[in-house]
Amino acid sequence: MSTLSTPSDAFRNANPHALAAILEASETRSIIAATDIFDISGTKLWASNQPVSSALQRKLLDRKLRQPLESCLIAEDGVSTLTLVQALKALVESASPLAPLLRQHAARLSREAAQLPLHPVAKLLLTASQTARPQAFEHAVKAMALNGALMVGNGGDTPEIRVAMLCGLLHDLGEMYIDPKYGEADADRAMDFISYQQLVVHPHVGQLLVAQLTNYPSVVSRAIAEHHERLDGSGYPHALHGDKLSPMGRLLAVTEATLNAVQSPFSQLMRASVALRAVPGEFDLNWVGKVSQAAGKQAPAEAVMEPEDIQARLVALGSVLTAAENNVATVAAQTELPAMKRALELSQFLLGRLRAGWNESGMWNPRAMLSAEAAEVEMMEDELYFRLRGVQRATLLLAGQLPAPHAEALDRLCDSFAMG
């Protein structure tokens, strides 16, 4: 385990959203001060062993603390390894699309979950999540299980499996520090730009939390920072490329994308397989292959639409993609504003990656329906429309605040990305 680094100013003020979740949990859980809580000037705000309450929230208002609040509190009866084992068992026995993949490794996953080291800060935040944001806690358990199962299936040893499971369990702790209306763990595919703008920082916040407030090895905090990154540089928050991503970060990115694709209990793992392969070069093919292999063992889904309807929509999608490419090229040729140019260069890059996936899929070919399952074609179509909305959000985020005429032009342009 790494040594605990000195906390930065990022945690000297109590985050109002994390504090609200902790206080909500304290209504049904025993959460107390492990030490006296002082502000930066040495004034004692809360006594050791005193249960937290709304009075603490008032005392912390606009106060910079000597030690981060998270390091001063403990959840006495909070999430434990037994909680994790029980939640894992329920997931394996459920109708989740993940269950068939997890069942073959259930015994090993249960054994390792029982041995995971739960640092007091992690236990506190997981307890708050379980109580105040149960969907986020369920997402964390799924990520713990899937990340661990993929590592077991890859022949990982016990330390690797436990680290993989910890990465999955802790990867979205940064969402606790975002307004919950923007931080729903399973909302990414329907997220508007404002929500995306808020959520895009959570991998960095999660990294800081784990690196500065716990003693977990650095491989864990690094993977958390990278779980929305992509090998081709199209991810966030830092648009890392290729060998800049750690091995555990590559695994966690596949796990997160898989969970994002199968949010509905009626989804199939094939939808995740399609999403992971929609744009070549985004994900580590080793992990993609394991998800696709598991998907291939499940019964194929039935298409919702008739083949003729699917083909008509694929033709429309091809037209939308072409229009987006042409519109970006036209606007890029007309603007001299540096911020606008950077945003349009990103659009062109992302649309180019999407075009590569479109070409590789063969969906542009009218004969595609003769060689592909209709349900898979539907899934690919849905995924490409989702990716177009992603281009829209990423472009607007990079552009930032623009002068009114440029902002209006960019808004009009980005609207063409989301016509699906």
C-alpha positions as a Markdown table, in Angstrom:
| # | Residue | x | y | z |
|---|---|---|---|---|
| 1 | Met | 0.0 | 0.0 | 0.0 |
| 2 | Ser | 1.2 | 3.5 | -0.7 |
| 3 | Thr | 1.7 | 6.1 | 2.0 |
| 4 | Leu | -0.9 | 8.7 | 2.5 |
| 5 | Ser | -0.1 | 11.9 | 0.7 |
| 6 | Thr | -0.7 | 15.4 | 2.1 |
| 7 | Pro | -4.3 | 16.5 | 1.2 |
| 8 | Ser | -4.5 | 19.4 | -1.2 |
| 9 | Asp | -6.9 | 22.4 | -0.7 |
| 10 | Ala | -9.4 | 20.5 | -2.7 |
| 11 | Phe | -10.7 | 18.8 | 0.5 |
| 12 | Arg | -10.1 | 21.6 | 3.0 |
| 13 | Asn | -13.7 | 22.8 | 2.6 |
| 14 | Ala | -16.5 | 20.3 | 3.1 |
| 15 | Asn | -18.1 | 19.5 | -0.2 |
| 16 | Pro | -21.9 | 20.3 | 0.2 |
| 17 | His | -23.1 | 17.4 | -1.9 |
| 18 | Ala | -20.9 | 14.8 | -0.2 |
| 19 | Leu | -21.8 | 16.2 | 3.2 |
| 20 | Ala | -25.5 | 16.1 | 2.4 |
| 21 | Ala | -25.2 | 12.4 | 1.5 |
| 22 | Ile | -23.2 | 11.7 | 4.7 |
| 23 | Leu | -25.8 | 13.5 | 6.8 |
| 24 | Glu | -28.7 | 11.6 | 5.1 |
| 25 | Ala | -26.9 | 8.3 | 5.9 |
| 26 | Ser | -26.4 | 9.4 | 9.5 |
| 27 | Glu | -30.2 | 9.3 | 10.0 |
| 28 | Thr | -30.1 | 5.5 | 9.9 |
| 29 | Arg | -26.4 | 4.7 | 10.4 |
| 30 | Ser | -23.9 | 5.5 | 13.2 |
| 31 | Ile | -21.5 | 8.0 | 11.7 |
| 32 | Ile | -19.4 | 9.8 | 14.3 |
| 33 | Ala | -16.3 | 12.0 | 14.5 |
| 34 | Ala | -13.2 | 9.9 | 14.9 |
| 35 | Thr | -11.2 | 12.9 | 16.0 |
| 36 | Asp | -11.9 | 16.5 | 17.0 |
| 37 | Ile | -12.7 | 18.6 | 14.0 |
| 38 | Phe | -10.9 | 22.0 | 13.8 |
| 39 | Asp | -11.0 | 24.8 | 11.3 |
| 40 | Ile | -7.7 | 26.0 | 9.8 |
| 41 | Ser | -7.3 | 28.6 | 12.6 |
| 42 | Gly | -7.6 | 26.0 | 15.3 |
| 43 | Thr | -11.2 | 26.5 | 16.4 |
| 44 | Lys | -12.8 | 23.3 | 17.4 |
| 45 | Leu | -16.0 | 22.8 | 15.5 |
| 46 | Trp | -17.0 | 19.2 | 16.6 |
| 47 | Ala | -15.9 | 16.9 | 19.3 |
| 48 | Ser | -14.5 | 13.4 | 18.9 |
| 49 | Asn | -17.0 | 10.6 | 19.2 |
| 50 | Gln | -19.9 | 12.9 | 18.7 |
| 51 | Pro | -22.5 | 11.7 | 16.1 |
| 52 | Val | -22.8 | 13.9 | 13.0 |
| 53 | Ser | -25.9 | 16.0 | 12.6 |
| 54 | Ser | -27.3 | 19.0 | 10.7 |
| 55 | Ala | -25.6 | 21.2 | 13.3 |
| 56 | Leu | -22.3 | 20.1 | 11.9 |
| 57 | Gln | -23.4 | 21.3 | 8.4 |
| 58 | Arg | -24.0 | 24.8 | 9.8 |
| 59 | Lys | -20.7 | 24.9 | 11.6 |
| 60 | Leu | -18.8 | 23.9 | 8.5 |
| 61 | Leu | -20.3 | 26.6 | 6.3 |
| 62 | Asp | -17.5 | 28.5 | 4.6 |
| 63 | Arg | -14.9 | 27.1 | 7.0 |
| 64 | Lys | -11.6 | 25.8 | 5.8 |
| 65 | Leu | -10.6 | 22.7 | 7.8 |
| 66 | Arg | -7.3 | 21.6 | 9.3 |
| 67 | Gln | -8.0 | 18.1 | 8.1 |
| 68 | Pro | -10.4 | 16.9 | 5.4 |
| 69 | Leu | -13.8 | 16.1 | 6.8 |
| 70 | Glu | -13.8 | 12.7 | 5.3 |
| 71 | Ser | -10.7 | 11.8 | 7.3 |
| 72 | Cys | -12.4 | 12.9 | 10.5 |
| 73 | Leu | -15.5 | 10.8 | 10.3 |
| 74 | Ile | -16.1 | 7.0 | 10.5 |
| 75 | Ala | -19.2 | 4.9 | 9.7 |
| 76 | Glu | -19.3 | 2.5 | 12.6 |
| 77 | Asp | -22.1 | 0.3 | 11.1 |
| 78 | Gly | -21.6 | 1.1 | 7.5 |
| 79 | Val | -20.8 | -0.9 | 4.4 |
| 80 | Ser | -18.6 | -3.8 | 5.2 |
| 81 | Thr | -17.1 | -6.7 | 3.3 |
| 82 | Leu | -20.1 | -8.8 | 4.4 |
| 83 | Thr | -22.3 | -6.1 | 2.7 |
| 84 | Leu | -20.3 | -6.5 | -0.5 |
| 85 | Val | -20.5 | -10.3 | -0.4 |
| 86 | Gln | -24.2 | -10.2 | 0.0 |
| 87 | Ala | -24.7 | -7.6 | -2.7 |
| 88 | Leu | -22.5 | -9.7 | -5.0 |
| 89 | Lys | -24.6 | -12.8 | -4.3 |
| 90 | Ala | -27.8 | -11.0 | -5.1 |
| 91 | Leu | -26.4 | -9.7 | -8.4 |
| 92 | Val | -25.2 | -13.2 | -9.4 |
| 93 | Glu | -28.6 | -14.6 | -8.7 |
| 94 | Ser | -30.5 | -11.8 | -10.4 |
| 95 | Ala | -31.8 | -11.5 | -14.0 |
| 96 | Ser | -29.0 | -8.9 | -14.8 |
| 97 | Pro | -27.4 | -9.2 | -18.2 |
| 98 | Leu | -24.1 | -9.6 | -16.3 |
| 99 | Ala | -25.2 | -12.6 | -14.3 |
| 100 | Pro | -24.3 | -15.3 | -16.8 |
| 101 | Leu | -20.8 | -13.9 | -17.1 |
| 102 | Leu | -20.4 | -13.6 | -13.3 |
| 103 | Arg | -21.8 | -16.9 | -12.3 |
| 104 | Gln | -18.9 | -18.9 | -13.6 |
| 105 | His | -16.6 | -17.0 | -11.3 |
| 106 | Ala | -19.0 | -16.4 | -8.4 |
| 107 | Ala | -17.2 | -18.5 | -5.8 |
| 108 | Arg | -13.8 | -16.8 | -6.5 |
| 109 | Leu | -15.4 | -13.3 | -6.5 |
| 110 | Ser | -17.2 | -13.9 | -3.2 |
| 111 | Arg | -14.0 | -15.2 | -1.6 |
| 112 | Glu | -12.0 | -12.1 | -2.7 |
| 113 | Ala | -14.8 | -9.6 | -1.9 |
| 114 | Ala | -14.7 | -10.9 | 1.7 |
| 115 | Gln | -11.0 | -9.9 | 1.8 |
| 116 | Leu | -11.1 | -6.5 | 0.3 |
| 117 | Pro | -9.5 | -3.8 | 2.5 |
| 118 | Leu | -12.1 | -1.1 | 3.2 |
| 119 | His | -10.3 | 2.1 | 4.2 |
| 120 | Pro | -12.4 | 4.2 | 6.6 |
| 121 | Val | -12.8 | 7.0 | 4.0 |
| 122 | Ala | -13.9 | 4.5 | 1.4 |
| 123 | Lys | -16.3 | 2.9 | 3.9 |
| 124 | Leu | -17.8 | 6.3 | 4.8 |
| 125 | Leu | -18.4 | 7.3 | 1.3 |
| 126 | Leu | -19.8 | 3.9 | 0.2 |
| 127 | Thr | -22.1 | 4.0 | 3.2 |
| 128 | Ala | -23.3 | 7.4 | 2.2 |
| 129 | Ser | -23.8 | 6.2 | -1.4 |
| 130 | Gln | -25.7 | 3.1 | -0.3 |
| 131 | Thr | -28.2 | 5.2 | 1.7 |
| 132 | Ala | -28.5 | 8.5 | -0.3 |
| 133 | Arg | -27.7 | 7.3 | -3.8 |
| 134 | Pro | -28.6 | 3.6 | -4.0 |
| 135 | Gln | -28.3 | 3.5 | -7.8 |
| 136 | Ala | -24.7 | 4.6 | -7.5 |
| 137 | Phe | -23.9 | 2.0 | -4.9 |
| 138 | Glu | -25.5 | -0.8 | -7.1 |
| 139 | His | -23.4 | 0.5 | -10.0 |
| 140 | Ala | -20.3 | 0.3 | -7.9 |
| 141 | Val | -21.1 | -3.3 | -6.9 |
| 142 | Lys | -21.6 | -4.2 | -10.6 |
| 143 | Ala | -18.3 | -2.7 | -11.5 |
| 144 | Met | -16.5 | -4.5 | -8.7 |
| 145 | Ala | -18.0 | -7.8 | -9.9 |
| 146 | Leu | -17.4 | -7.3 | -13.6 |
| 147 | Asn | -13.9 | -5.9 | -13.2 |
| 148 | Gly | -13.1 | -8.9 | -10.9 |
| 149 | Ala | -14.7 | -11.5 | -13.2 |
| 150 | Leu | -12.8 | -10.2 | -16.3 |
| 151 | Met | -9.5 | -10.3 | -14.3 |
| 152 | Val | -10.3 | -13.9 | -13.1 |
| 153 | Gly | -11.1 | -15.0 | -16.6 |
| 154 | Asn | -7.8 | -13.5 | -17.7 |
| 155 | Gly | -5.9 | -15.6 | -15.3 |
| 156 | Gly | -5.1 | -12.8 | -12.8 |
| 157 | Asp | -3.5 | -13.7 | -9.5 |
| 158 | Thr | -5.1 | -12.9 | -6.2 |
| 159 | Pro | -3.6 | -9.4 | -5.8 |
| 160 | Glu | -4.6 | -8.5 | -9.3 |
| 161 | Ile | -8.1 | -9.7 | -8.8 |
| 162 | Arg | -8.5 | -7.7 | -5.5 |
| 163 | Val | -7.1 | -4.6 | -7.0 |
| 164 | Ala | -9.4 | -4.9 | -10.0 |
| 165 | Met | -12.4 | -5.3 | -7.7 |
| 166 | Leu | -11.3 | -2.3 | -5.6 |
| 167 | Cys | -11.0 | -0.2 | -8.8 |
| 168 | Gly | -14.5 | -1.2 | -9.8 |
| 169 | Leu | -16.0 | -0.5 | -6.4 |
| 170 | Leu | -14.4 | 2.9 | -5.9 |
| 171 | His | -14.3 | 4.2 | -9.5 |
| 172 | Asp | -17.3 | 6.6 | -9.2 |
| 173 | Leu | -16.7 | 8.0 | -5.7 |
| 174 | Gly | -16.0 | 11.4 | -7.4 |
| 175 | Glu | -19.7 | 11.5 | -8.3 |
| 176 | Met | -20.5 | 12.0 | -4.6 |
| 177 | Tyr | -19.0 | 15.5 | -5.0 |
| 178 | Ile | -21.4 | 16.6 | -7.8 |
| 179 | Asp | -24.9 | 17.7 | -7.5 |
| 180 | Pro | -26.9 | 14.4 | -7.6 |
| 181 | Lys | -29.1 | 15.7 | -10.4 |
| 182 | Tyr | -26.0 | 15.6 | -12.6 |
| 183 | Gly | -24.3 | 12.6 | -11.1 |
| 184 | Glu | -26.6 | 9.6 | -11.7 |
| 185 | Ala | -24.2 | 6.7 | -12.4 |
| 186 | Asp | -26.5 | 5.2 | -15.1 |
| 187 | Ala | -27.7 | 8.3 | -16.9 |
| 188 | Asp | -24.8 | 8.9 | -19.3 |
| 189 | Arg | -26.6 | 7.7 | -22.4 |
| 190 | Ala | -29.4 | 10.2 | -22.0 |
| 191 | Met | -27.3 | 13.0 | -20.6 |
| 192 | Asp | -27.6 | 16.6 | -21.9 |
| 193 | Phe | -24.7 | 18.9 | -22.3 |
| 194 | Ile | -25.2 | 20.7 | -18.9 |
| 195 | Ser | -25.1 | 17.4 | -17.1 |
| 196 | Tyr | -22.1 | 16.3 | -19.1 |
| 197 | Gln | -20.3 | 19.5 | -18.3 |
| 198 | Gln | -20.7 | 18.8 | -14.6 |
| 199 | Leu | -20.0 | 15.1 | -14.7 |
| 200 | Val | -16.8 | 15.2 | -16.8 |
| 201 | Val | -14.7 | 16.2 | -13.7 |
| 202 | His | -15.7 | 13.2 | -11.5 |
| 203 | Pro | -12.8 | 10.9 | -12.6 |
| 204 | His | -10.3 | 13.5 | -11.5 |
| 205 | Val | -12.1 | 14.1 | -8.2 |
| 206 | Gly | -12.2 | 10.4 | -7.5 |
| 207 | Gln | -8.5 | 10.1 | -8.2 |
| 208 | Leu | -7.7 | 12.9 | -5.7 |
| 209 | Leu | -9.9 | 11.3 | -3.1 |
| 210 | Val | -8.3 | 7.9 | -3.3 |
| 211 | Ala | -4.7 | 9.2 | -3.7 |
| 212 | Gln | -4.9 | 11.8 | -1.0 |
| 213 | Leu | -7.3 | 10.4 | 1.6 |
| 214 | Thr | -6.6 | 6.7 | 1.5 |
| 215 | Asn | -3.6 | 4.4 | 1.5 |
| 216 | Tyr | -4.7 | 2.3 | -1.5 |
| 217 | Pro | -1.9 | 1.6 | -4.1 |
| 218 | Ser | -1.5 | 4.3 | -6.8 |
| 219 | Val | -2.6 | 1.8 | -9.5 |
| 220 | Val | -6.2 | 2.2 | -8.0 |
| 221 | Ser | -6.3 | 6.0 | -8.1 |
| 222 | Arg | -4.8 | 6.0 | -11.6 |
| 223 | Ala | -7.4 | 3.6 | -12.9 |
| 224 | Ile | -10.1 | 5.7 | -11.4 |
| 225 | Ala | -8.8 | 8.7 | -13.2 |
| 226 | Glu | -8.8 | 6.8 | -16.5 |
| 227 | His | -12.1 | 5.0 | -16.5 |
| 228 | His | -13.6 | 7.3 | -19.1 |
| 229 | Glu | -10.5 | 7.6 | -21.2 |
| 230 | Arg | -10.1 | 5.9 | -24.6 |
| 231 | Leu | -7.1 | 4.5 | -26.3 |
| 232 | Asp | -7.6 | 6.7 | -29.4 |
| 233 | Gly | -7.7 | 9.9 | -27.3 |
| 234 | Ser | -11.4 | 10.5 | -27.5 |
| 235 | Gly | -12.2 | 10.0 | -23.8 |
| 236 | Tyr | -12.2 | 12.4 | -20.8 |
| 237 | Pro | -11.1 | 14.2 | -18.7 |
| 238 | His | -7.6 | 14.4 | -20.2 |
| 239 | Ala | -8.0 | 12.8 | -23.7 |
| 240 | Leu | -5.1 | 10.3 | -23.0 |
| 241 | His | -3.8 | 8.2 | -25.8 |
| 242 | Gly | -2.6 | 4.6 | -26.1 |
| 243 | Asp | 0.3 | 3.8 | -23.8 |
| 244 | Lys | -0.6 | 6.8 | -21.5 |
| 245 | Leu | -3.4 | 4.5 | -20.1 |
| 246 | Ser | -2.5 | 2.0 | -17.4 |
| 247 | Pro | -3.4 | -1.7 | -17.7 |
| 248 | Met | -5.9 | -1.4 | -14.9 |
| 249 | Gly | -7.3 | 1.8 | -16.4 |
| 250 | Arg | -7.9 | 0.0 | -19.7 |
| 251 | Leu | -9.8 | -2.8 | -17.9 |
| 252 | Leu | -11.9 | -0.4 | -15.9 |
| 253 | Ala | -12.8 | 1.6 | -19.1 |
| 254 | Val | -14.2 | -1.6 | -20.7 |
| 255 | Thr | -16.1 | -2.4 | -17.5 |
| 256 | Glu | -17.6 | 1.1 | -17.3 |
| 257 | Ala | -18.6 | 1.1 | -21.0 |
| 258 | Thr | -20.1 | -2.3 | -20.6 |
| 259 | Leu | -22.3 | -1.2 | -17.7 |
| 260 | Asn | -23.2 | 1.9 | -19.5 |
| 261 | Ala | -24.5 | -0.2 | -22.4 |
| 262 | Val | -26.6 | -2.6 | -20.4 |
| 263 | Gln | -28.3 | -0.3 | -17.9 |
| 264 | Ser | -31.7 | -1.9 | -18.5 |
| 265 | Pro | -32.4 | -5.2 | -16.9 |
| 266 | Phe | -33.9 | -6.2 | -20.2 |
| 267 | Ser | -30.6 | -5.5 | -22.1 |
| 268 | Gln | -28.3 | -8.2 | -23.4 |
| 269 | Leu | -24.6 | -8.4 | -23.1 |
| 270 | Met | -24.5 | -8.2 | -26.9 |
| 271 | Arg | -25.4 | -4.5 | -26.7 |
| 272 | Ala | -22.2 | -4.0 | -24.7 |
| 273 | Ser | -20.2 | -6.0 | -27.3 |
| 274 | Val | -21.6 | -3.8 | -30.1 |
| 275 | Ala | -20.8 | -0.6 | -28.1 |
| 276 | Leu | -17.2 | -1.7 | -27.4 |
| 277 | Arg | -16.7 | -2.5 | -31.1 |
| 278 | Ala | -18.6 | 0.5 | -32.6 |
| 279 | Val | -15.4 | 2.6 | -33.0 |
| 280 | Pro | -12.2 | 0.7 | -33.7 |
| 281 | Gly | -9.2 | 1.5 | -31.4 |
| 282 | Glu | -11.1 | 2.9 | -28.4 |
| 283 | Phe | -10.7 | -0.1 | -26.0 |
| 284 | Asp | -8.2 | -2.8 | -25.2 |
| 285 | Leu | -9.1 | -5.7 | -27.5 |
| 286 | Asn | -8.2 | -8.3 | -24.9 |
| 287 | Trp | -11.0 | -7.1 | -22.6 |
| 288 | Val | -13.3 | -6.4 | -25.4 |
| 289 | Gly | -12.8 | -10.0 | -26.6 |
| 290 | Lys | -13.8 | -11.4 | -23.2 |
| 291 | Val | -17.0 | -9.4 | -23.1 |
| 292 | Ser | -17.9 | -10.3 | -26.7 |
| 293 | Gln | -17.1 | -14.0 | -26.0 |
| 294 | Ala | -19.5 | -14.0 | -23.1 |
| 295 | Ala | -22.1 | -12.2 | -25.2 |
| 296 | Gly | -21.8 | -14.8 | -27.9 |
| 297 | Lys | -22.9 | -17.5 | -25.4 |
| 298 | Gln | -26.2 | -15.8 | -24.6 |
| 299 | Ala | -29.3 | -16.3 | -26.7 |
| 300 | Pro | -29.5 | -13.7 | -29.5 |
| 301 | Ala | -32.0 | -10.9 | -29.1 |
| 302 | Glu | -34.9 | -10.4 | -31.3 |
| 303 | Ala | -35.0 | -7.3 | -33.4 |
| 304 | Val | -37.7 | -4.8 | -32.5 |
| 305 | Met | -38.1 | -3.5 | -36.0 |
| 306 | Glu | -38.5 | -5.2 | -39.4 |
| 307 | Pro | -35.4 | -5.4 | -41.6 |
| 308 | Glu | -36.9 | -2.9 | -44.0 |
| 309 | Asp | -37.4 | -0.4 | -41.3 |
| 310 | Ile | -33.9 | -0.9 | -40.0 |
| 311 | Gln | -32.4 | -0.4 | -43.4 |
| 312 | Ala | -34.3 | 2.8 | -43.9 |
| 313 | Arg | -33.0 | 4.1 | -40.5 |
| 314 | Leu | -29.4 | 3.1 | -41.4 |
| 315 | Val | -29.6 | 5.1 | -44.6 |
| 316 | Ala | -30.9 | 8.0 | -42.6 |
| 317 | Leu | -28.0 | 7.6 | -40.1 |
| 318 | Gly | -25.5 | 7.6 | -42.9 |
| 319 | Ser | -27.0 | 10.8 | -44.2 |
| 320 | Val | -26.8 | 12.4 | -40.7 |
| 321 | Leu | -23.1 | 11.4 | -40.3 |
| 322 | Thr | -22.3 | 12.8 | -43.8 |
| 323 | Ala | -24.1 | 16.0 | -43.0 |
| 324 | Ala | -22.3 | 16.5 | -39.7 |
| 325 | Glu | -18.9 | 16.0 | -41.5 |
| 326 | Asn | -19.8 | 18.5 | -44.2 |
| 327 | Asn | -21.2 | 21.0 | -41.8 |
| 328 | Val | -18.1 | 20.9 | -39.6 |
| 329 | Ala | -15.8 | 21.3 | -42.6 |
| 330 | Thr | -17.9 | 24.3 | -43.8 |
| 331 | Val | -17.9 | 26.1 | -40.4 |
| 332 | Ala | -14.2 | 25.4 | -39.8 |
| 333 | Ala | -13.3 | 27.0 | -43.1 |
| 334 | Gln | -15.1 | 30.2 | -42.1 |
| 335 | Thr | -14.0 | 30.8 | -38.5 |
| 336 | Glu | -10.8 | 32.5 | -37.3 |
| 337 | Leu | -11.6 | 32.3 | -33.6 |
| 338 | Pro | -9.0 | 30.0 | -31.9 |
| 339 | Ala | -11.4 | 28.5 | -29.4 |
| 340 | Met | -13.9 | 27.7 | -32.1 |
| 341 | Lys | -11.1 | 26.2 | -34.3 |
| 342 | Arg | -10.0 | 23.9 | -31.5 |
| 343 | Ala | -13.6 | 22.7 | -30.9 |
| 344 | Leu | -14.1 | 22.1 | -34.6 |
| 345 | Glu | -10.8 | 20.2 | -34.8 |
| 346 | Leu | -12.1 | 17.9 | -32.0 |
| 347 | Ser | -15.4 | 17.5 | -33.9 |
| 348 | Gln | -13.6 | 16.5 | -37.0 |
| 349 | Phe | -11.4 | 14.0 | -35.1 |
| 350 | Leu | -14.4 | 12.4 | -33.3 |
| 351 | Leu | -16.5 | 12.3 | -36.4 |
| 352 | Gly | -13.5 | 10.7 | -38.2 |
| 353 | Arg | -13.4 | 8.0 | -35.6 |
| 354 | Leu | -17.1 | 7.5 | -35.9 |
| 355 | Arg | -16.8 | 7.3 | -39.7 |
| 356 | Ala | -14.1 | 4.6 | -39.3 |
| 357 | Gly | -16.5 | 2.6 | -37.1 |
| 358 | Trp | -19.3 | 3.0 | -39.6 |
| 359 | Asn | -17.1 | 1.9 | -42.5 |
| 360 | Glu | -15.8 | -1.1 | -40.6 |
| 361 | Ser | -19.3 | -2.2 | -39.5 |
| 362 | Gly | -20.5 | -2.5 | -43.1 |
| 363 | Met | -23.8 | -1.0 | -42.1 |
| 364 | Trp | -23.6 | 1.4 | -45.0 |
| 365 | Asn | -23.9 | -1.5 | -47.4 |
| 366 | Pro | -27.5 | -2.4 | -48.4 |
| 367 | Arg | -26.5 | -6.0 | -48.3 |
| 368 | Ala | -25.6 | -5.8 | -44.6 |
| 369 | Met | -29.0 | -7.2 | -43.6 |
| 370 | Leu | -28.1 | -10.4 | -45.5 |
| 371 | Ser | -25.1 | -11.1 | -43.3 |
| 372 | Ala | -25.9 | -9.7 | -39.9 |
| 373 | Glu | -28.5 | -10.3 | -37.2 |
| 374 | Ala | -31.2 | -7.7 | -37.4 |
| 375 | Ala | -31.0 | -7.2 | -33.6 |
| 376 | Glu | -27.2 | -6.4 | -33.8 |
| 377 | Val | -27.9 | -3.9 | -36.6 |
| 378 | Glu | -30.4 | -2.2 | -34.4 |
| 379 | Met | -27.9 | -2.1 | -31.6 |
| 380 | Met | -25.2 | -0.6 | -33.8 |
| 381 | Glu | -27.6 | 2.0 | -35.1 |
| 382 | Asp | -28.5 | 3.0 | -31.5 |
| 383 | Glu | -24.8 | 3.2 | -30.6 |
| 384 | Leu | -23.9 | 5.4 | -33.5 |
| 385 | Tyr | -26.7 | 7.9 | -32.7 |
| 386 | Phe | -25.4 | 7.9 | -29.1 |
| 387 | Arg | -21.9 | 8.6 | -30.3 |
| 388 | Leu | -23.1 | 11.5 | -32.4 |
| 389 | Arg | -24.6 | 13.0 | -29.2 |
| 390 | Gly | -21.3 | 12.4 | -27.5 |
| 391 | Val | -19.5 | 14.4 | -30.3 |
| 392 | Gln | -22.0 | 17.2 | -29.7 |
| 393 | Arg | -21.3 | 17.3 | -25.9 |
| 394 | Ala | -17.5 | 17.1 | -26.2 |
| 395 | Thr | -17.4 | 19.9 | -28.8 |
| 396 | Leu | -19.5 | 22.3 | -26.7 |
| 397 | Leu | -17.4 | 21.5 | -23.6 |
| 398 | Leu | -14.1 | 22.3 | -25.4 |
| 399 | Ala | -15.4 | 25.4 | -26.9 |
| 400 | Gly | -16.4 | 26.9 | -23.6 |
| 401 | Gln | -17.8 | 30.4 | -23.5 |
| 402 | Leu | -17.8 | 32.0 | -27.0 |
| 403 | Pro | -18.9 | 35.4 | -28.3 |
| 404 | Ala | -22.7 | 35.3 | -29.0 |
| 405 | Pro | -22.5 | 34.9 | -32.8 |
| 406 | His | -20.0 | 32.1 | -32.6 |
| 407 | Ala | -21.8 | 30.4 | -29.8 |
| 408 | Glu | -25.1 | 30.4 | -31.9 |
| 409 | Ala | -23.3 | 29.1 | -34.9 |
| 410 | Leu | -21.7 | 26.3 | -32.9 |
| 411 | Asp | -25.1 | 25.4 | -31.3 |
| 412 | Arg | -26.7 | 25.2 | -34.7 |
| 413 | Leu | -23.9 | 23.0 | -35.9 |
| 414 | Cys | -24.0 | 20.7 | -32.9 |
| 415 | Asp | -27.8 | 20.3 | -33.3 |
| 416 | Ser | -27.1 | 18.4 | -36.5 |
| 417 | Phe | -25.1 | 15.9 | -34.6 |
| 418 | Ala | -28.1 | 14.8 | -32.5 |
| 419 | Met | -30.8 | 14.5 | -35.1 |
| 420 | Gly | -31.4 | 10.9 | -34.1 |
